[in-house]
Amino acid sequence: MLSKLKNYIVSTFIYAGITPEEYDSIRPAREEKNKGILFVTSGLGTLVFFALFVVSLFEASYSHNTLLYGSLFICELLVLLFAWFFLKKKPDLITPITYLSIFAIFAYAIILGTFNSPTITSTTFCVFLIAIPMIIIDRPWRLITFNAVQVIIFCLCSNYVKEWEIASVDILNAASFYFLGAVLNTYMIKTKAKELTLRRYIEHDRDTDPLTLLYTKAAVGREISKHINNGGTGVLMFVDLDNFKKINDTYGHAFGDDVLHEFGDCIRRIFRHTDILGRFGGDEFIIFLPHPIEDEIVSTRAQDLLDLMQENIKIEDESIDFHASIGIAKCPENGATYEAVMEKADQALYYSKKNGKNMYKYYDELPEDYLKSLEEQANN
C-alpha cells in the first residue's frame, strides 16, 4: 500500500503522470511550449506595464504607482530581450525565465491586492493563483512550490498592511485557492504531458524507418535543415553500401533487409544519440554530426563504421565484395544549406565508389580535374 502511494506521488508530482523516460523524451516539446508562453507573457507584460507607466505620469490617481509600473515594465522588457537573444543557445533556461516573467505578474497582483487596497479583500491575486500557472508545463512539484512562495509573500503583506479581520479573509482565500489551484494545475500538466507524449509516439512512428530504426529520408532532411537554418554547423556523411544489389539477387530481399537492419545497428553503435542518423533510401544512409568537430574525430568514426560493418555483417559468398563507401562534406564550408552540403557529400561519395570503394573521402580532398568534370557534366 505504501509502495503504491509512493509510486503514485512520484509519478504524479515529479513526472506529471508519465514515465521518467517519456518525460525526458518530451523535453524539446515542453521547452518549445514554454518558450511560446514566455514570449506571450513577457511581451504582453511589457506592453501593459509600459502603458500603465505612461498613464501614471499624467493621471494623478495612478501616480502613486509610477515606480511600480516602471519597475515591472523594465523587468518584463529585460526578460523579453533575454529570451529573444539568448534562449536559442540556452534552451535549458526557458522554464526558469518563464517563472521569472510570471513572478513579475504575481508581484503586481500582490501589491495591487495589499498595499494598494489596504481596506478591502483581494480577488485578483486569487484568480491569478489558479489561472496564470496553468499556462506553464513543468514538474508539478515545482509549480506547487512556486505558488506556495507567492501565497506566503501575499499573506505576509496582507497581514502587514491590513486589519486582521480583512487580512484573515485574504489568508483564508489564498490558502483555499492555493489548494484548488494545486489540484487543477497538476491535472492540467498531466493532461498536457500525456498529449505531448502521445504526439511524440505518433511523430516517432512517422519519422522512424522500421527496418533500420533510423530517421526516414524526410525526417533526416527536416532535422538537418532545422539545425542549419538555426545557424548550426556540422559534418555530413553520405553512405552507400557497395554491391548491395548482388546480395539481394543472391540471397533474397529478406536477407537484404537483415543486412540493412544490422548496418543501422552499426551506425547507432558508432555515433552519438545527439547525431542525426537516417536512411536516405534503399542502401543509402545519412549521418550528420552537428556542431564543430575535428577532422580527426570524423575520420575515426567513419573508419570505425567501416570496420564494425565488416566485423558484424558476414556474407558467405566471398565473391561478393560487400562493404561501404562514404562521402563527407562540411557545413558551412562546403554548403550553407542541407541541399548544398548534401550535393557535395554525394560528389565525394561517388568519387569513393569510383576509386576503390570501402573508403571515405572528404569533398575538400577531391582533385580539381574531377570537380571540373562534374561541373562540365552538369552544364551539358
N, C-alpha and C positions, 0 to 999 in steps of 0.2 A: 504493500500500500504506500509506504513512504517512498519507495523507489519510483513508483509510478508518478507520485506527486512531484518528486524532484525532477523527473524527466519532463513532466508537463511544464513546470515552471521554467526550466532551462530552454525547452523548445519554444515556449510562448514569448518569454521576455528577453531572450538573448538572440534567438534565430527566427523570430517572427512566425513561428508555426511551421517552418520548413526545416529540412536537414541542414547541418553545417555546410555540407558540400554544395547544396542548392543555394544557400545564402551567399557563399563565395562566388558561385557561378553567375549570379545576377548583379554582381558588384558594378560592372560597367553600366548596366541599365539603371541601377539605383543612382549612380553618380550623375548620369545624364538627366534623370528626372529631377534630382535635387538642384542640378545646375540651372535648369529652366525655372524652377521655383525661386532660386536665388536671384536670378536676373529680374523676375517679375516683382518680387517683394522689395528688393533694393531699389529697382527702378521706380516703382510706384511710391515707395517711401521717400525717395529723393524728391520727386515732384510734389508730393503732398506737403512735406515739411518745408520745402522751399516756398511753396505758395503761402503756407501759414506764417512763415518768417516774414515774407513781404507784407502780408496783411497786418501783422503785428507792428510794423513800422509806421502804419498810417491809421490804425484803429486803436483807440485808447483801451477798449475792452479786451484787446488781445496783447497789449503792450507788455504786461507783466510776464508773458511767456516768450518774449523775444529771444532770450538766451537759450531757453529750452528748444524752441523750434530751430534756431541756428545750429545748436549742438547736434541735434538729431539729423538735420539736413547734411551736415558735414560728415557725420558717422556713416549715413547711408550712401553718400556720394563716394566716400573712400572705399566702402565695401564694393560698390558697383565698379569703380575703377580697378580695384584689385582683382575682382572676378574677370573683368574684361582682358586684362593684360597678363595675368599670371596663372589662371586656373587651367589653361590648355597644357601648360608644362607641369603643373602640380595638381592633378585631379583629386589627390587624397585630401586636399584642403577644402573641397567643395562643401562637404557636410558641416564641418565646424564653422566655416564662414557663413553658411546659411543660418546656423544657430545665432551667430552674431547679429545678422540682419534682423532676425525675429526678435532678438533680445531688445533691439532699439525700439521696435514697435511695442513690446511689453513695457519698456521703460516709460514710453508716452502714456500708455494706459494706466500704469501705476501712479504716475504724477498727476494725471488728469483726475483719477478717482480718489486721491488722498489730499495732496497739498492744494490742489485747485478746487476741491469740493469738500471742505472740512465739515460741513454741516449736513451732508446727505450721504446715503449709502451709494456704493459704486456698483454699476451694472456693466460698464464697458469692459472692465478687466475680466469679469466672469465669462462674458461672451468670447473674448479673445482666448481665454484659457481653454475653451473647447474648440473653437474654430481654427485658430492660427496653427496649432501643432498638427492638425490633420493634413496639412499640405506637404509635410516632410516625410521622407521614407528613411527610417533608421532603426537601430535596435530599440525595441520598446522600452527597455530599462533606462536607456539614456534619455529618451524623450520624457519619461515619467520623472526622472531625476531633474531634468531641466525645468519642467513645470513646477516641481516642488520648490526649487530655488526661487522662482517667480512668486509663488504663493507666500513663502516665508518673508520675502522682501516687502510684498504688498501688505501683509498682516502687521509687520513691524511699523511700516509707515502709517498705516491706518490707526494703529494703537497710539502712535506718537502725536498725531495731529488732531484726532477726533475724540469726542467724548466717548466713554466706554459703552454707553447704550448704542451708539451708532457704530463704533468700531467692532463691537461684538457681533453685530449683524453682518458686517463685512467679512469678519473672520469665519463665521459660520457659512456664509455663502461661498467664500473662496474654498473652504475645505470641501463643501458639498460638490461644487463644480469641478474641483480637482479630481476627486474620485470618479465622478461621472466622466470627466474628460479622459482619465486614465483608461477606463473601460472602452470608451468609444475610440480613442486614438489607437489603442492596442488592436482592437478589432479591425480598424481601417488599415493599419500597417500590415496585419496578417493577410487581409484580403488583397492588398496591392502586391505583397510579396508572392503570394500564390499565383496571381495573374502574371507577374513578371517571370516566374518560374515556368509556368505553362507556355508562355511565349518563347522562353529560352529553349524549351524542348522542341517546340514547333520549328523554330529557326535552326536548331541544331540538326534536326532531321532533314530540313530543306537544304542546308548548306554542307552536309557531310556526304561524301562519296561512300556508299555502303560497302564497296569492295575493299577499299584501302583505308577507310576511316579518316581520310584527309579531307580538306576542303574540296568542294566541287570547283569546276572551272569558273563559274560565275562568282562564287563566294571568294575564291582566292584573288580574283581580279578586283573585286569590290574592296576587300580588306587592304590590299596593297595600295590601291588608288587612294583610299581614305588616309592611309598613313602618309603617302607622298603629298597629297593635297593639303595636309595639315602642316607641311613644312618638314616632314621627316625625311631621313636619308636611309640608305641601306645597300645591300648587295643582293642581286637576283641570280639564282641558278636555274637554268633550264636544262632538265634531264630527260634523256631519251634512252630507252632500253634497246640495245643493239640485237638484231636478229630475233626479235620477239615473234615476228610472223612465222618464223620457222618452228618455234616452239608450239604455237597454236596449230600449225599444219601437221606437226609430227605427233603431238600428244593430245590434241583436242583443246577446246576452249575452256573446259572445266579445269584442266591442269594450268592453262594460261592464267585463269582467274586466281588460282592458288599462288602463282608466281607474283602476280600484281599485289595480292594481299601481303605476301612476305616482303616485297620491296617496300610497301607502305610502312610495314613494321620497322624495317631497317631505317627509313627516314625518321620515324618518330624516336628511335633509339639514339640516333646520332645528333639530332638537332634539339634545341630547347623548346619548351612549351610556349615561349614568347615569340618564337619564329613563326612565320606564316607559311604553312605547308599545304600543298594542294595537288590534286591530279588534274592536269590540263585536259586530258582526254586520251583514250587508248593507252599507249605505253609511254606517254609524256607526262612529266611532273614539273611543278614549280616550287622552288624553295626561296623564300625571301627572308634575309637576315636584317631586321630593322636596326637603325642607328649606326653610327660609325663603327667599323670593325676592321682590324688589321688584315692585310692580305695573307699573312702567315696563318692566321686562325681560319680564314675562309678556305685556304688551300688544304689545311689539315682536315677540316671537316669534309671537304669534297673527297679527299683520298680515303678517309675513314669510311665514307659511304660506299665507295667502290670496293674497298676491302671487305667490309661487312657483307655486302651483297654476294661476293664470291664465296664467303665463308658459309652463309646461311642458305643460299639458293643453289641446289645441286641439280645439274642436268646430266642424266645418264648417257645421252648421246654426245660423245666427245667431239663429234664432227660439227656440232652446233656451238659456235664461239659466242657464248652468251655473256654479256657484260653491259656496261652503260657508258654513255658519253655525256659530258656536262659542258655547257657554255655559261660563262659568268660575265655579268655586266654590273656596273655600279651606278647608283643614283645619288646625286645628280650629274656626276662626271660624264656618264655615257648617255644619259637621258633624263629629262626633268619630269617625265610622265611615265605612268605604268606602261603605256603602249610603246613609248620610245625606248625605254630600258629593256623591255621585253624583246623588241626587234633586235637590239644589239646582242642580247644573250642568245637569241636564235641564230644569229650570224656566227657567233663563237661556237655554238653547238654544232652547226653544220660543218665548220672547219674541223672540229674534233672528229666528227664521223668520217670525213673525207681523208683524214690524215692518221689513221691507225685505230681509232675508237678506243674504248676502255681508258679514257683520259679526260681531263678537264682543261679548259682553255679560257683565258680572260680575253675579253674584247680588246683591251688595251694592248695585248700581245700579238694581235693578228697582223700579218705582213701587209704593207701598203698596197702591193700589187693585187693581193687577194681582195682588199676592200675596194680597189678601183674596179676590179672585175665584177663585184657585186653591184656597184653603182652603175656600171655600163649595162648590166643585165636588167636593172630596174628601169633604166631610161629607154631600153629597146622594147 
